[in-house]
Structures are given as C-alpha cells and as structure tokens.
Amino acid sequence: MDDTNRYERLLDRYRDGSVNRRSFLSLIGASAAAYGVMGSPFTKFAQAATPDQIRFDGWGGVVSEAFRKFAFDPYAAKTGIKVVDGTFGGADEYIARIRSGQPGEFNLAHLSGVFDYSRYHELGLTSELNEANIPNLSNVIPALQDVFRKITDGKLSAVPYDYGTTSIAYNRKFITDEEVKEKGAKILLDPKYKGKIGGWSDWKTRIWYGALQTDQNPNDIKDIEAVWDAIRTNRDLVLKYWTSGAELMSLLTEDEIYVTEGWSGRIKALQDQGHDIGYFDPKGGLGWQECIFVIKGSPMEACEELVNFMLEPEVAIAVAEGQLYPPSLDPQKVKLTDKIKNLPAFDPAGTLSGLNFFNADYWNGNEADWSKTYSRVERGY
C-alpha cells in the first residue's frame, strides 16, 4: 500500500474531526515505525495539519502561572490554538519523557542553559526555526542568541527568553548579611548550620559550588578531588536537596533551612511576599539563561507563532514581572519597566558580561564522568 495515501487518509480523518490530535500522532507514529519511515512523507504529513493545541512544558509554580496568565491564554484567545502546559523537575527527567514519547507529543519547553541546548542537539532533538516567522527575535539580546547559534551552525532551535542567577539565599532571622558576605559560598560548609542547610539536587550546581568552595574556576577545575570532598562535606550538613522552586520556597519560609543556593526569581518572590530572605551573589556565582525550545517533530508554524507572540514586548515584560526573571529583550532596544530594572541579575547594558555561565563544551565533555561520580558521592561514597 502506498505510504503517501496512508498518511493522506489519516490526515483527512484528523481534519474532519473523526480522530483527535493525540490519536492522529500516535497512528502516524506507529505507521512510520512499522514501515521504517522516519523522514518524508511522515514528517511532511505529521506537520501538515494545523493543530488545535500545542504542548508547552516548564518548571511549574510562579513561572508557569506567569506563562499561563500573560502568554498562553491571550495566545489561545488570539489564534484559537490551545496551549496545554505540563511541568518537569529536571532536564534529565524531561529528556527521558521525550525520548520515550511519540513523535510530536512534546512541542515546546522552557529549558535552562546552553548546556541543555547542546545536549538536545546531540540527541537529535533540535528543530530549525524559520526566523522570518519570528520578527520579534530582533529585540532579543544578541549575546544570548549567539551561544545557541554556535551549536547549531548559525541556526536556532530555540529563542532566549529570560535569565537569572543561582546564588546564596538565607534567612536573616538566623544569618546576617555580613556573615554571608564574609563566607560567600563556603557558608554552605559551615558545621554550625548542620541540618539547616539546603541545596539544589543538580549535579552541575553541586560541582560548580564545590569549585567555588575550593577557590577554583568552575569552568577550569584543576583539582576535582577537592571538589568531591567539598560536596561530601556539604552533603553531610544538608537537611535536604530540593528538586523544585516550590520546594525551595517552602523550605525557606517554614524555617526548615536557613541557607541554600536559590534561584533569583524565586527568592525575589519570597521577598515580595514579605519574607526577610537575603540574596547574595558570591564571586564566581552562577548565571544562567532560559530559552523556549522547539522540539523536532513539532508543528513548526504554530510553534513559531507562539514564540513570536511570547516575544512581543508587552507579553515578555508581563511574563517577566510575573515570574520575576529579567526578559531576554535588549534594554538598548526595548523600554523596560522599573520593576524589571530592579530584579536580581538584571543587566541594564544588555551584555551580561558580569555573569558567569556554564561553558557548554567543558561541561558536556565531563558530563559522563562527573554525573556518574556525583551519583555515587550523593549516595554516601
């Protein structure tokens, strides 16, 4: 039987409403797998239908609330395309979901860092955005775009959307500003706070802070054994390694922990709620950017339309004020609000030269060894 006719009939059934989108994608995915067809005509017909919905996965909490209120609902009202949003706790978990899912099941994701963009590319999950469909990309800070373009031969599979820092958050009821400034990252190794220290359960962050605690450059570690020892010391003092922004906020507000690394936007949210939580960027502290990534096999035009809508200055500014992370918009091109200008990590110059980011090549080159070793160290070895 001709494969093209098979796909056309499936597409007709989808268009006349006798097959919903999920079933449609499952059927063509199963058919493609059965016939060994992973390119045309499968790709052509999988993307030909105008979707009635697209899926967006993110970090949950106040971030997802901001996306829903200021981007997804207005976009759905404008286009008639519903945005179904899901959440994930970490990059490894989400990659596993994508790889076990059907082609086209996952569309857009709010990913963190150049490191993840590089990993997705190596796994064959990158798409190629038609930038002509995203005119608002011209307002995005060039430095944020360039690091992605270097990975995908000048093209983009994602648009930069926001940035922030992972620095030291502490409860001023128990720890003073002066103590944090004096000790910096090493306060997370202070035995007097045993059982009242937290941290993010992410191997990259643990190693980055282990490097700072041993006075090393996280992007050029000379003594990795010293870093593992610092991580072990921290591990034995920690009450809990948190896995989400919501958990981070809960641990701090309930006084379960006094000090931890924290995400700048989540700490700003606590401060705005009236909690006396301090935030300090130690020398060499960790900066990051997040992007809206379009996964291979997605309905590209609909995704590009949503991405462009999300980059509309009014939308991006509203989302930034909602999630409390500076937007990727270039402050030299777009007038930003005072609220954004007062957010942690905001760079009025738009160069981000004062932030320290993961060197993607360096960290990807060490991922296999370091992530495996960290798993052993975390378990008590």
Number of C-alpha atoms within 10 A of each C-alpha: 5 6 14 14 11 12 21 13 11 19 20 13 14 20 16 9 10 12 16 14 20 13 12 20 21 16 16 22 19 15 17 20 12 9 9 10 16 13 9 12 15 21 20 13 15 22 17 13 15 15 19 14 16 21 17 22 21 21 20 18 15 17 20 21 15 19 24 17 15 20 23 24 15 17 20 15 10 10 12 13 18 17 20 12 17 14 15 18 14 16 16 11 10 17 17 10 14 16 12 8 12 17 22 22 18 22 20 25 23 23 23 22 21 23 20 18 23 20 17 19 16 12 10 10 19 21 20 14 19 14 15 9 16 20 15 17 20 13 17 23 22 16 15 24 20 14 18 23 14 12 19 17 8 11 17 22 23 26 25 30 28 24 26 23 24 24 24 25 24 26 20 15 12 11 15 12 13 9 10 22 15 11 14 19 27 18 20 29 22 14 15 10 18 18 15 20 29 28 23 21 15 16 17 18 17 21 21 21 27 28 26 22 20 19 16 19 13 26 16 12 19 12 11 16 10 17 24 21 14 22 25 20 16 24 23 15 20 22 18 19 16 21 15 17 20 14 14 24 17 15 20 25 16 9 13 15 24 23 28 28 28 24 24 25 26 21 27 20 16 17 14 11 9 9 16 15 20 20 25 21 22 18 14 20 21 22 21 20 20 24 25 22 28 27 26 21 20 22 21 21 17 19 24 22 16 21 23 19 21 24 27 18 19 15 20 23 26 21 27 25 19 19 22 27 28 28 28 27 27 21 20 12 12 13 11 19 12 8 12 20 14 13 18 21 22 18 20 14 11 18 14 18 10 10 17 16 20 19 16 19 14 14 16 16 11 11 14 10 10 18 15 11 14 20 12 11 15 16 9 10 9
